[in-house]
């Protein structure tokens, strides 16, 4: 039964990530934790993230804004240490619930309040702000996605550009995380076994997600993204409180 649930969870989380470009960890980790210990659930989720990002980068490398991805990664690296400090010394429940509420409020604002803020080209200031915050949120609780959504929306990236560029960001970040887990002895035989089993449903979900992503109209794409953020934030809040 554990394997069946892992296959189902991997499919759903990978489908969300492949369709929207982010969000699988906030779906996969809380659900994996219902059946697996945290030292297996977290490395497993990050290893799946590498596979998803790698396949998408290979599929749609022509859609990637490499310059944006480069600076977002660099500034995210600067933010990760602060995120780790927050993780170690902050009040986990208050921070997670507060962050979830903040993301929901911002998403609702973006959905229902018209804004004329558009970046015609890359802005070093916004790249720093969004990249640094993605590193902070990622280092603390694996929430890299929301600040990247803000930047992608400001740049008015198409659905294809957004999905591909975020994977160019997530691929090196996830690789670094897995190397860290490996050095700490967390990439065990059990984790590796579950990882290879989960690929049975992860791989088809990536291709299905690509199809769904390419069906989304660019003008309405970020509406779906913000609705997705609301759902993911609610999952974060509920999983934290329970």
C-alpha positions in Angstrom: 0.0 0.0 0.0 2.9 2.4 0.7 4.2 1.9 -2.8 0.8 2.5 -4.3 0.4 5.7 -2.4 3.9 6.9 -3.4 3.0 6.3 -7.0 -0.2 8.3 -6.7 1.4 11.1 -4.8 4.4 11.3 -7.2 2.0 11.5 -10.2 -0.1 14.3 -8.7 2.9 16.3 -7.5 4.8 15.9 -10.8 1.8 16.8 -12.8 1.3 20.1 -10.9 5.0 20.9 -11.2 5.2 20.1 -14.9 2.0 22.1 -15.6 2.6 25.2 -13.6 6.4 25.1 -13.2 6.5 24.8 -9.4 4.7 23.5 -6.3 5.4 19.8 -6.2 7.3 19.8 -2.9 4.4 21.4 -1.0 2.1 18.6 -2.3 4.5 15.7 -2.2 6.3 16.2 1.2 3.2 16.5 3.4 1.6 13.5 1.7 4.7 11.4 1.8 5.0 12.1 5.5 1.7 10.2 6.0 3.6 7.0 5.0 7.3 7.8 5.3 9.7 9.3 7.9 10.9 12.8 7.1 14.5 11.7 6.4 13.1 9.7 3.5 10.2 12.0 2.3 12.3 15.1 1.9 15.2 13.6 -0.1 12.8 11.7 -2.2 10.9 14.8 -3.1 14.0 16.7 -4.1 15.3 13.8 -6.2 12.0 13.8 -8.1 12.4 17.6 -8.5 15.8 17.0 -10.3 14.2 14.5 -12.8 11.3 16.9 -13.5 13.6 19.9 -14.0 16.0 17.9 -16.2 13.3 16.5 -18.5 11.7 19.9 -18.9 15.0 21.7 -19.6 15.8 19.1 -22.3 12.3 19.3 -23.7 12.0 23.1 -23.8 15.5 24.6 -23.6 14.7 27.0 -26.4 12.0 28.6 -24.1 14.4 29.3 -21.2 15.3 32.9 -20.3 18.9 31.9 -19.4 20.0 35.4 -18.3 17.0 35.7 -15.9 17.6 32.2 -14.5 21.3 32.9 -14.0 20.7 35.9 -11.8 17.8 34.4 -9.9 20.0 31.4 -9.0 22.9 33.6 -7.9 20.8 35.8 -5.7 18.9 32.8 -4.3 22.2 31.3 -3.2 22.8 34.5 -1.2 19.4 34.1 0.5 19.6 30.5 1.4 21.8 31.0 4.6 19.2 33.5 6.0 16.5 30.9 5.3 18.4 28.3 7.2 18.8 30.7 10.1 15.0 31.2 10.1 14.5 27.5 9.9 16.8 26.9 12.9 15.7 29.7 15.2 12.3 30.9 14.0 8.9 29.8 15.3 8.0 27.3 12.6 4.3 27.4 13.1 4.0 31.2 13.1 6.3 31.7 10.1 4.7 29.0 8.0 1.1 30.2 8.7 2.1 33.8 8.3 3.9 33.1 5.0 0.9 31.1 3.8 -1.5 33.9 4.6 0.8 36.5 2.9 1.0 34.4 -0.3 -2.8 34.0 -0.4 -3.3 37.7 0.1 -0.8 38.6 -2.6 -2.4 36.0 -5.0 -5.9 37.3 -4.4 -4.6 40.9 -5.0 -2.9 39.8 -8.3 -6.1 38.0 -9.4 -8.6 40.7 -8.7 -6.7 44.1 -8.8 -5.5 45.3 -12.1 -1.8 46.3 -12.2 0.1 48.0 -15.0 3.5 47.0 -13.6 5.4 45.4 -16.4 9.1 44.9 -17.0 10.0 45.1 -20.6 13.5 43.7 -19.9 15.3 42.2 -17.0 15.7 44.4 -13.9 18.7 43.8 -11.6 16.7 45.2 -8.7 13.7 42.9 -9.2 16.0 39.9 -10.0 17.7 40.5 -6.7 14.5 40.9 -4.7 12.8 37.9 -6.2 15.9 35.7 -6.3 17.0 36.6 -2.8 13.5 35.9 -1.4 13.2 32.6 -3.3 16.5 31.6 -1.6 15.2 32.7 1.8 11.9 30.9 1.5 13.6 27.9 -0.1 16.2 27.6 2.6 13.6 27.9 5.3 10.7 25.8 4.0 11.3 24.8 0.4 9.0 27.6 -0.8 11.2 28.9 -3.7 8.2 29.3 -6.1 6.2 32.4 -5.0 8.9 35.0 -5.5 9.7 33.5 -8.9 6.0 33.8 -9.8 6.1 37.5 -9.0 9.1 38.0 -11.3 7.6 35.9 -14.2 4.4 37.9 -14.0 6.2 41.2 -14.0 8.1 40.1 -17.1 4.9 38.7 -18.7 6.5 35.4 -19.6 4.4 33.0 -21.6 3.3 29.7 -20.0 6.1 27.9 -21.9 8.8 30.5 -20.9 7.7 30.4 -17.3 7.7 26.6 -17.0 11.0 26.2 -18.7 12.9 29.1 -17.0 11.8 27.9 -13.6 13.2 24.5 -14.3 16.5 26.0 -15.3 16.5 27.6 -11.9 15.3 24.5 -9.9 17.7 22.0 -11.6 21.0 23.3 -10.1 19.3 24.3 -6.8 17.9 20.7 -6.4 21.2 19.1 -7.4 23.0 21.1 -4.7 20.4 20.0 -2.1 20.7 16.3 -3.0 24.5 16.5 -2.8 24.0 17.9 0.7 21.7 15.1 1.6 24.2 12.6 0.2 27.1 14.0 2.3 24.8 13.7 5.4 24.0 10.1 4.6 20.4 10.7 3.8 20.4 9.3 0.3 20.0 5.7 1.5 19.2 2.5 -0.3 15.6 2.8 0.8 15.3 6.4 -0.6 16.9 5.3 -3.9 14.5 2.3 -4.2 11.4 4.5 -3.6 12.8 7.1 -6.1 13.2 4.6 -8.9 9.7 3.2 -8.2 8.2 6.6 -8.2 9.5 7.2 -11.7 6.9 4.9 -13.0 4.3 7.6 -12.6 6.5 10.7 -12.5 7.7 10.4 -16.1 4.2 10.1 -17.7 3.1 13.0 -15.4 5.9 15.3 -16.8 4.8 14.7 -20.4 1.1 15.2 -19.5 2.0 18.4 -17.6 3.8 19.7 -20.7 0.8 19.1 -22.8 -1.5 20.9 -20.3 1.0 23.8 -20.0 1.1 24.3 -23.7 -2.8 24.3 -23.9 -2.9 27.3 -21.4 -3.4 30.7 -23.0 -0.6 33.1 -22.0 -3.1 35.8 -21.0 -4.8 33.5 -18.5 -1.8 31.4 -17.4 -0.9 33.4 -14.4 -4.5 33.3 -13.2 -4.1 29.5 -12.9 -0.7 30.0 -11.3 -2.1 32.3 -8.6 -5.0 29.9 -8.0 -2.4 27.2 -7.6 -0.5 29.3 -5.1 -3.7 29.8 -3.0 -4.3 26.0 -2.9 -0.7 25.3 -2.1 -0.7 27.9 0.6 -3.8 26.4 2.2 -2.1 23.0 2.1 0.9 24.6 3.9 -1.3 26.2 6.6 -3.4 23.1 7.2 -0.3 20.8 7.3 1.4 23.1 9.7 -1.6 23.4 12.1 -2.3 19.7 12.1 
